[in-house]
Amino acid sequence: MREAALDAAFAKLLGGPERRPREWQRDAALEGLRRRDVFVRAATGSGKTAVFQALALAAYELYGQYVSPLVLLLYCSRTRSRT
């Protein structure tokens, strides 16, 4: 039942049921549904956020923590552009 909710969440996030998540995205989200810790390391723009958004939509009662280095990346980029 939760897997169906996860599939529906990915469909909503990705723009419809014909758009499927990558295998690693679905695997990571399934591990989260099983209440296991999930660590995703992937390139910028690869879809990490979709994993945790789908998990939140599919099982909103689970607690999640998402750490993003975005502020640090913006700071470093700004600092480099000034030199």
C-alpha positions as CSV (number, residue, x, y, z in Angstrom):
1,M,0.0,0.0,0.0
2,R,2.8,2.4,0.8
3,E,4.6,1.6,-2.4
4,A,1.5,2.6,-4.3
5,A,1.4,5.9,-2.4
6,L,5.1,6.4,-3.2
7,D,4.5,5.8,-6.9
8,A,1.6,8.3,-6.8
9,A,3.9,10.8,-5.1
10,F,6.6,10.4,-7.7
11,A,3.9,10.8,-10.5
12,K,2.7,14.0,-8.9
13,L,6.2,15.4,-8.6
14,L,7.5,14.3,-12.0
15,G,4.5,15.4,-14.0
16,G,2.4,12.3,-14.5
17,P,2.4,8.5,-14.3
18,E,4.2,8.1,-17.5
19,R,7.3,9.8,-15.9
20,R,9.1,7.3,-13.7
21,P,11.8,8.0,-11.1
22,R,15.3,6.7,-11.7
23,E,15.9,3.3,-10.1
24,W,18.2,4.8,-7.4
25,Q,15.5,7.4,-6.5
26,R,12.8,4.8,-6.0
27,D,15.2,2.6,-4.0
28,A,16.2,5.4,-1.7
29,A,12.6,6.4,-1.1
30,L,11.6,2.7,-0.4
31,E,14.3,2.5,2.2
32,G,12.9,5.6,3.8
33,L,9.4,4.0,3.8
34,R,11.0,1.0,5.6
35,R,12.2,3.5,8.3
36,R,15.8,3.1,7.4
37,D,18.3,5.9,7.3
38,V,18.9,7.2,3.8
39,F,21.9,9.0,2.6
40,V,21.9,10.1,-1.1
41,R,25.0,11.5,-2.7
42,A,24.5,12.6,-6.3
43,A,25.4,15.5,-8.6
44,T,23.6,18.8,-8.5
45,G,20.4,18.6,-10.5
46,S,20.2,14.8,-10.4
47,G,17.0,14.6,-8.5
48,K,17.9,14.1,-4.9
49,T,15.2,16.5,-3.6
50,A,12.5,14.5,-5.4
51,V,13.4,11.4,-3.4
52,F,12.7,13.2,-0.1
53,Q,9.7,15.1,-1.4
54,A,8.1,11.9,-2.6
55,L,8.8,10.2,0.7
56,A,7.2,13.1,2.6
57,L,4.1,12.9,0.4
58,A,3.8,9.1,0.6
59,A,4.4,8.8,4.3
60,Y,3.8,12.2,5.9
61,E,4.0,10.7,9.4
62,L,7.7,9.9,9.1
63,Y,10.2,12.4,10.4
64,G,12.8,13.5,7.9
65,Q,15.8,15.7,7.8
66,Y,17.2,17.1,4.6
67,V,20.6,18.7,4.6
68,S,21.5,21.0,1.7
69,P,24.8,22.8,1.2
70,L,23.0,25.4,-1.0
71,V,23.8,28.4,1.3
72,L,27.4,27.4,1.4
73,L,27.6,27.0,-2.4
74,L,26.0,30.4,-2.9
75,Y,28.5,32.0,-0.5
76,C,31.5,30.3,-2.2
77,S,30.3,31.3,-5.6
78,R,29.7,34.9,-4.6
79,T,33.2,35.0,-2.9
80,R,34.9,33.6,-6.0
81,S,33.2,36.1,-8.3
82,R,34.6,39.0,-6.3
83,T,38.2,38.0,-6.7
